[in-house]
Structures are given as structure tokens and as C-alpha cells.
Amino acid sequence: MKQRVRAILITPDSTTLLMKRVRPGRAPYWVAVGGGVEDTDTTHETALLREIREEITGEAQIVRPFHQLKNPSGETEHFYLARITTWNFADRSGPEFQRDDRGEYLLEEIPLTPEALAALNLLPEEISVVLRAALKQGDLLASV
């Protein structure tokens, strides 16, 4: 089964970068930046850094693993906490951006608070719950 990697990207302003997906026939939803692990990726971390470069032309520093889950498709998703200081969504290069049938991808900077995240349809729902709980405990930003 396919492995996926995603980043909880923490900006210098203690916000997070999330991808808003707008697809025909579906309510908008948000996901963490990331994607599939390719055969050429030597580790989950190298896959994640590649995805960050492709999707937002960003350079990030992975801080630590954050959470792992099985998504509704049965794929394992590995979430990492990462610091990011530079990104340029206009220069993105991922293959998904070349397809017209995938809907819109919008990069949004979101306040990293339980309230702001609760207002979003952040998927998978499990990561939204885990992330908000970590923020409420106060240990998420302290470790970044």
C-alpha cells in the first residue's frame, strides 16, 4: 500500500501553511502539504522535503515525527513537524498542478490555534483532532 508524507509547516510567525482544495462537486477542504513516497525517495524525510519543494517551492527543516495514521483509502500517512522560512507558491512544480481535472490548489497561511483549525474542514479529520489537542496542551510550538 502506498505511503504518504505530510508536513505540519510552522512559519516564523507561528502560523501553518495548508493547501486548500477546491474540487468540482465537493465542499472545499484543507490538507497538509505533502504527498506520496516515490521509489526513488531514500527515506520518508527525503520524500517530504521533495514534496515541499515541488508543491510550494519551499525549504523546510524537519523537526520530528508528529503522527501516523491510516487514511480512508487505507494508505499510511506520516505527519512531521517542520519549520519553514521560505516558500513561493507561484513557482510550484508538482505533477498534480499540470492536470486540469484535479481542481484548484490554494496555499493558505492559517493561525496555528485550535479555534482556527476547528473552523476548517482539515482532512483527514484525525489529524485535525490530534493537532488541535497538541495545541491545547501547549507542547506543539514549544517543540518547534
DODRENMAR-104244 format. One record per residue (C-alpha): chain; x negated, y negated, z negated; residue in one letter. Coordinates in nm, 2 decimals, always signed. Example, Ala and Ser with C-alpha at 12.3 -4.5 7.8 and 13.67 -1.06 7.14 Angstrom:
residues 2
{'A' {-1.23 +0.45 -0.78} 'a'}
{'A' {-1.37 +0.11 -0.71} 's'}
end
This chain:
residues 144
{'A' {+0.00 +0.00 +0.00} 'm'}
{'A' {-0.12 -0.35 +0.08} 'k'}
{'A' {-0.29 -0.55 -0.19} 'q'}
{'A' {-0.23 -0.93 -0.22} 'r'}
{'A' {-0.42 -1.20 -0.40} 'v'}
{'A' {-0.28 -1.54 -0.51} 'r'}
{'A' {-0.42 -1.83 -0.70} 'a'}
{'A' {-0.27 -2.05 -0.97} 'i'}
{'A' {-0.47 -2.35 -0.84} 'l'}
{'A' {-0.53 -2.61 -1.11} 'i'}
{'A' {-0.62 -2.96 -0.98} 't'}
{'A' {-0.83 -3.22 -1.17} 'p'}
{'A' {-0.50 -3.39 -1.27} 'd'}
{'A' {-0.38 -3.06 -1.43} 's'}
{'A' {-0.12 -3.01 -1.16} 't'}
{'A' {-0.09 -2.70 -0.95} 't'}
{'A' {-0.07 -2.66 -0.57} 'l'}
{'A' {+0.21 -2.44 -0.45} 'l'}
{'A' {+0.33 -2.35 -0.10} 'm'}
{'A' {+0.70 -2.44 -0.03} 'k'}
{'A' {+0.85 -2.20 +0.22} 'r'}
{'A' {+1.14 -2.31 +0.43} 'v'}
{'A' {+1.28 -2.03 +0.64} 'r'}
{'A' {+1.59 -2.02 +0.85} 'p'}
{'A' {+1.89 -1.87 +0.67} 'g'}
{'A' {+1.72 -1.87 +0.33} 'r'}
{'A' {+1.71 -2.12 +0.04} 'a'}
{'A' {+1.36 -2.28 +0.01} 'p'}
{'A' {+1.12 -2.11 -0.23} 'y'}
{'A' {+0.77 -2.17 -0.35} 'w'}
{'A' {+0.47 -1.93 -0.37} 'v'}
{'A' {+0.12 -1.95 -0.50} 'a'}
{'A' {-0.15 -1.99 -0.23} 'v'}
{'A' {-0.29 -1.66 -0.12} 'g'}
{'A' {-0.22 -1.36 +0.10} 'g'}
{'A' {-0.32 -1.01 +0.20} 'g'}
{'A' {-0.66 -0.85 +0.13} 'v'}
{'A' {-0.82 -0.76 +0.46} 'e'}
{'A' {-1.05 -0.46 +0.53} 'd'}
{'A' {-1.34 -0.70 +0.57} 't'}
{'A' {-1.30 -0.85 +0.22} 'd'}
{'A' {-1.55 -0.71 -0.02} 't'}
{'A' {-1.35 -0.80 -0.33} 't'}
{'A' {-1.02 -0.94 -0.43} 'h'}
{'A' {-1.20 -1.26 -0.52} 'e'}
{'A' {-1.36 -1.30 -0.18} 't'}
{'A' {-1.02 -1.23 -0.02} 'a'}
{'A' {-0.87 -1.51 -0.24} 'l'}
{'A' {-1.14 -1.76 -0.15} 'l'}
{'A' {-1.09 -1.68 +0.22} 'r'}
{'A' {-0.71 -1.73 +0.19} 'e'}
{'A' {-0.76 -2.06 +0.01} 'i'}
{'A' {-0.99 -2.18 +0.29} 'r'}
{'A' {-0.75 -2.06 +0.56} 'e'}
{'A' {-0.43 -2.19 +0.40} 'e'}
{'A' {-0.53 -2.53 +0.26} 'i'}
{'A' {-0.89 -2.58 +0.37} 't'}
{'A' {-0.98 -2.58 +0.00} 'g'}
{'A' {-1.28 -2.49 -0.20} 'e'}
{'A' {-1.20 -2.33 -0.54} 'a'}
{'A' {-1.37 -2.18 -0.83} 'q'}
{'A' {-1.20 -1.87 -0.97} 'i'}
{'A' {-1.19 -1.89 -1.35} 'v'}
{'A' {-1.04 -1.55 -1.44} 'r'}
{'A' {-0.77 -1.29 -1.35} 'p'}
{'A' {-0.43 -1.41 -1.48} 'f'}
{'A' {-0.16 -1.15 -1.40} 'h'}
{'A' {-0.09 -0.84 -1.18} 'q'}
{'A' {+0.25 -0.73 -1.06} 'l'}
{'A' {+0.43 -0.52 -0.80} 'k'}
{'A' {+0.63 -0.74 -0.57} 'n'}
{'A' {+0.98 -0.63 -0.44} 'p'}
{'A' {+0.80 -0.49 -0.13} 's'}
{'A' {+0.60 -0.25 -0.36} 'g'}
{'A' {+0.27 -0.44 -0.29} 'e'}
{'A' {+0.03 -0.51 -0.58} 't'}
{'A' {-0.03 -0.88 -0.62} 'e'}
{'A' {-0.33 -1.00 -0.82} 'h'}
{'A' {-0.30 -1.36 -0.95} 'f'}
{'A' {-0.61 -1.56 -1.06} 'y'}
{'A' {-0.65 -1.89 -1.23} 'l'}
{'A' {-0.87 -2.12 -1.03} 'a'}
{'A' {-0.99 -2.47 -1.03} 'r'}
{'A' {-0.97 -2.67 -0.71} 'i'}
{'A' {-1.10 -3.02 -0.64} 't'}
{'A' {-1.08 -3.05 -0.26} 't'}
{'A' {-0.82 -2.94 -0.01} 'w'}
{'A' {-0.69 -3.06 +0.33} 'n'}
{'A' {-0.36 -2.90 +0.44} 'f'}
{'A' {-0.38 -3.07 +0.78} 'a'}
{'A' {-0.68 -2.86 +0.87} 'd'}
{'A' {-0.54 -2.52 +0.77} 'r'}
{'A' {-0.63 -2.23 +1.00} 's'}
{'A' {-0.44 -1.92 +0.87} 'g'}
{'A' {-0.28 -1.70 +1.14} 'p'}
{'A' {+0.06 -1.75 +0.98} 'e'}
{'A' {+0.06 -2.11 +1.08} 'f'}
{'A' {+0.03 -2.02 +1.45} 'q'}
{'A' {+0.37 -1.84 +1.46} 'r'}
{'A' {+0.69 -2.03 +1.53} 'd'}
{'A' {+0.91 -1.76 +1.37} 'd'}
{'A' {+0.77 -1.80 +1.02} 'r'}
{'A' {+0.95 -2.12 +0.92} 'g'}
{'A' {+0.78 -2.41 +0.76} 'e'}
{'A' {+0.49 -2.41 +0.51} 'y'}
{'A' {+0.46 -2.73 +0.30} 'l'}
{'A' {+0.19 -2.78 +0.04} 'l'}
{'A' {+0.32 -2.94 -0.28} 'e'}
{'A' {+0.14 -3.07 -0.59} 'e'}
{'A' {+0.36 -2.98 -0.89} 'i'}
{'A' {+0.32 -3.09 -1.25} 'p'}
{'A' {+0.20 -2.79 -1.45} 'l'}
{'A' {+0.47 -2.78 -1.71} 't'}
{'A' {+0.73 -2.52 -1.79} 'p'}
{'A' {+1.01 -2.76 -1.70} 'e'}
{'A' {+0.87 -2.85 -1.36} 'a'}
{'A' {+0.82 -2.48 -1.28} 'l'}
{'A' {+1.16 -2.38 -1.40} 'a'}
{'A' {+1.31 -2.63 -1.16} 'a'}
{'A' {+1.16 -2.44 -0.86} 'l'}
{'A' {+1.25 -2.11 -0.70} 'n'}
{'A' {+0.90 -1.98 -0.76} 'l'}
{'A' {+0.86 -1.63 -0.63} 'l'}
{'A' {+0.80 -1.36 -0.73} 'p'}
{'A' {+1.02 -1.45 -1.03} 'e'}
{'A' {+0.79 -1.25 -1.27} 'e'}
{'A' {+0.50 -1.49 -1.20} 'i'}
{'A' {+0.73 -1.79 -1.28} 's'}
{'A' {+0.82 -1.64 -1.62} 'v'}
{'A' {+0.46 -1.54 -1.71} 'v'}
{'A' {+0.32 -1.88 -1.60} 'l'}
{'A' {+0.58 -2.07 -1.80} 'r'}
{'A' {+0.52 -1.86 -2.11} 'a'}
{'A' {+0.15 -1.92 -2.09} 'a'}
{'A' {+0.21 -2.29 -2.06} 'l'}
{'A' {+0.44 -2.29 -2.36} 'k'}
{'A' {+0.18 -2.11 -2.56} 'q'}
{'A' {-0.07 -2.38 -2.47} 'g'}
{'A' {-0.36 -2.14 -2.38} 'd'}
{'A' {-0.34 -2.17 -2.00} 'l'}
{'A' {-0.50 -2.51 -1.94} 'l'}
{'A' {-0.74 -2.46 -2.23} 'a'}
{'A' {-0.90 -2.16 -2.04} 's'}
{'A' {-0.95 -2.36 -1.72} 'v'}
end
